[in-house]
Amino acid sequence: MKTPVLRPPLEAVLFGFERIGMVIRIAWLPIVLSLVVYFASIFALLGIGSLGEIDWTAPEVVLERSMAHSSFSQLYFLQSAVVPLVMSLILSCVYVAITRASTLAEYEPPSWPFYFALGSRELRYFVVRILYAILIIVSAVIFFGLIAGVVAAVVAVTGSIDAGANPLVIVPGAVAALWLFLVWVWIVMRFLPVLPIAAVENRIAFGDAWKMTKGNFWRLVVSGLFFLAIMHGVVFVLILIIFVPAAIVLGLVGAFASGVVGAGGFALVALLAVLVVPAFIAIGSFGLAAEAAFPARLYAYLSGCGDDCKIY
């Protein structure tokens, strides 16, 4: 199947806007649980039982005390390696639900005010996410190492020959480096549908993802570039519309309050600043929904599921 170029990114962004309420409803509890795990690991790493034990005027003392602790290395490994995996596992239920909702017309997550599901589907999706991340990292190390080797060879050769002959070395070197980069992108994009396959079909199928994207590489690349441009453009505009005016208003209110009621006026500013938190949540939810929906919409077209995948 051939995938359209513009429709997947546009549909992903529209899904992020249209279903933002659903995303907030199913995401808030896993996000809170992830934050609890993260901050608990930070407190354990620093050897802190509560926030009241932190000397905010001398954080370096807390850090030195923590590093001197006998189990600091184990706790550091826990915080830097294990905790991100646990958070990713918790958030898998959100990604799976959003992927399914943005792929299948008839799927709707439970309408409860909170949502948390961690079954075989979410576990498979978590495993696929880890394997796909390993694939990206290992291939990046290999190909960018080869690119670095090409650059080093070009620099060494151009330094030992006449300056007039440099283009004869630089141009082939640049072509070789670009070709290696494109091969890496080709590998990453060819396996991209493995994520929605795990979420929708509840199976690990790297081979099927590879077959599904055959003959669609350039379509996937151009569609991905469109998606990044559209999503980041929308987020930038939202930030300009919401946060810049809010910052100006808070600054004016803070200046007025401090001049009228003194230092107590900053409490009013802090209270007003809390009102900006929902805007952060909304924009974050939009980004999360669009990020999950883009590969889901690609999968919908590549798998040829027809009316079952028409969400608009």
N, C-alpha and C positions, 0 to 999 in steps of 0.2 A: 504494500500500500504506500502511496505517496501522501505525505503530510502537507497541509497548507503552510504557508510561511507566516502570514499575518494573523490568522484566526486564533491559533493557540495562545500567543502572548496577549492579544486583546481579550480573549475570553478569560484568561487567568486573572488579569487586572480587574475586569468587570466582576468576576466571582469574588475577588477580595473586597470590593465595595458592597456588592449585593448581599453577601452572606457574612458580613462582619459581626452581626449580632450572634449568629450561630457559632462563629469562631471564638468570640469572647466567652460565650456560655460554656463551651466544651474545653477551653484552654485555661481558664483561670485557676482551677484546682491543680492540674498538673504543674502549672508554672509556680504556684505557691509551694507545692511539695518540692519542686526542684530547688527553689530558693532556700527552703528550710535545710535541705541536704547540703547545699553549698555553704551557707553561713555556719552550719554546725561543724563542717569540716574546717572552716577558717578558725572558729573558736578553739577547736581541738588542736589545730596546728600551732596557734599562739599560746596555748595553755591557759585559756580564759574560760571561766565558768559562766560569766554574764557580762553584759555591756558595762555594768558598773565597775568592773575590775580594770577597764581600759583607762590608762592615763593618756588622755588625748593631747596633753601638753608635751608628752615625751614618748611618742610611739616607738622611737628607736630602742628605748629601754625594754618595752614589751617584746620587740623583735629579738633583741640580744638574749633575753631570758628564755624565749622560745627555742632559739637555735642551740642554746646550751642544754636543753632538755635531752635526755637519753634516747627518747623515741622520736626525735624531730625528723630524722631521715625517713622513717616508716610513715609518719603522718604526712610528710611532704609528698611522698609517692602516692599516698592515698588521695590527697587533695588534688594533685596534678594529673593523675592517670585514672584512678578508679572513680572518683566523683563525677568527672565529665561523662563517663560511660553510664553511670547510674542515672544522671540527669537525662541523657539521650534515651535511655530505656523508658523513663517516666514519660517523656514527651513523645514517644513513639505512638501512644494512643491518639494524640492530637493529630499527628501527621497522617496516620492511617485513616482516621475519620474524615479529615479534610480531603485527602486524596480520593476516597470513595465518594464523598459528596460531590466533588468536582468532576467525577468521571461518570457515575451512574445516575441517571435521571430519577430512578425510584428510591435511591438510598437517602435516608435522613437519619442523623444521629438521634439518640433518645432525647426527648424534650425536657429532661430534668434540668433543674437550675445548676447542676454540677455534673461532671462526666469524668469517669476514669475506667478504662478497660485495659486489661493486660493479659490477654489470652494467647493462643498459638499464633494468631495472625500478627499481633503486635510484636511477639518475640521473633517471628520470621522477618518482619520488616526491620527490626533492630539489627538482626544478624546481617541482613542484606546491606543496610546502611554502613555497618562497620566494614564489611568486605568491599563495598564500593569505595569507601574512603581509603582503605588500604591500597586498592587498585590505583586510585588517583595519586596517592603519595608515592608509591613505589615507582610507577611509570614516570612521575614528575622527576624523581631523583635520577632515574636512568637517563631520560631524554634531556633534562636540563644539565646533567653532567656531561653528556655528549656535546651539547651546545657550548658549554664552557670550554670543553676540549677543542672544539672548532675555533672558538674565539682566540684561545691561547695560541693555537697553531698559526692563525692568521697574523696575530701580533708578532710572533716570533719570526715568521717568514718576511713580513713587511719591514721588520727592523734590520734584516740582513740583505735586502736587495735594494736596487736603485729606486728612488721615489717615483720615477715615471712608470715603473712596472707595478706599483701598488694596486691599481684597480684590477689587474689581472688576477690578483690574489684575493682582494677584498670582496669583489662581486661573487665569485664562486663560494667563498666562505659565508657570505650573507645568505645566499640561496640555500646552502646546506643547512644553516642554522634555522632559517624559516621553514624548510621542509621538515626538519626534526620537530619543530614546535607544532606544525600542522598534524604530524603523525600522532603526537601526544593528544591534541585536541580531538582527533579522529577516534582514538581509543576511548577517551572519556565520553564523548557524545554517543558512540555506538552502544554503550552499555547503560545509558541514561534510563531507558524504560524499565530497567530491573526494579526500580523503586515502586512505580505504580503497579507492576505485575505482582510484587509481594503484597501490596496493600489490597488490591482488588481481587486477585486470583488466589491469594494465600499460598504462594509457592515461591521457591527460590529458583530462578530460571535465567541465569546469565546468558546461556546459549540462545534462548528464545529472544531475549532482548537484542542480541547481536544480529540474529536473522531478521528481526522486525525492522531494524533501522537500515537494512541493506539498500543502497541506492538513494539514501536520504541525507547523507552527511552534510552537504552544503545547505540543504533546506533547514536542517537542525541548527547549523551554525548561525545562519542569517536570522532564523526565528529566535534563537537564544539572544542574539545581539539586540534584536527589537525588544524582547522582553526586558532585558536589563535596562535599556534606554527608557522604555515607557515606565517601568516600575520606579526606577530611581528618579525620573523626572516628576512623577506623581508625588513621591515622598518629599522631594525637595519643595514642590509647590505647597504641599500641606504644611510643611514646617514653616515656610514663609507666611502662609495665611494664618496659622494658629499661634506659633511660638514667638515670632518676631513682634507682632502687636502685643502679645501677652507680656513679653519682656519689657517693652516700652511702658505699658500700663503699670506693671509692678515697680519699675524704676521710679516713675512719677509718684505713685502712691507711697513708696518707701521714702522718697525725699520729702513729700508733704507731711507724712506721719511722723518722721523723725524730727521735723522742724516744729510740729505742733505738740506732740505728746512725748517727744524724746525717744529714748531707746525702746520704750514699750511699743512704739509704732512698728518695730520690726516683727513683732508677734503677729500683727495684722498682715504684714507682707508674707510671712510664712504660711498663714492660713490661706491667703489667696493663692500662693504657689501650689498648695495641695490640690487646688481645683484644676491645675494643669495636668495632674497625674492621669485622669481619664483620657486626655488627649494622647499622652504617651502610649497608654494601653491600646487605644483605637488604632493609632498608626502602626504599632507593633503587630497588632492582630491583622491588619491589612497586609503587611509584608509577609507574615507567616502564611496567610491564606493564599496569596498570589504565588509565593515560592513553592508551596505544595501543589497548587493547581496547574502550574505550567507543565511539568512532566506528565501530570495526569491527562491534560488535554492533548499532549503529543501522543500519549499512549492510546487515547480514544480514537484518534485518526489513524494511527499506524496499525491498530488491531482491527480496524474496520467493523467496530461493533454497532454502527448505524444508529437507529433510533434509541437504543438503550443508553447511548452516551451523549444524547442531545440534552444539555441542561439549559439551553436558551431557545 
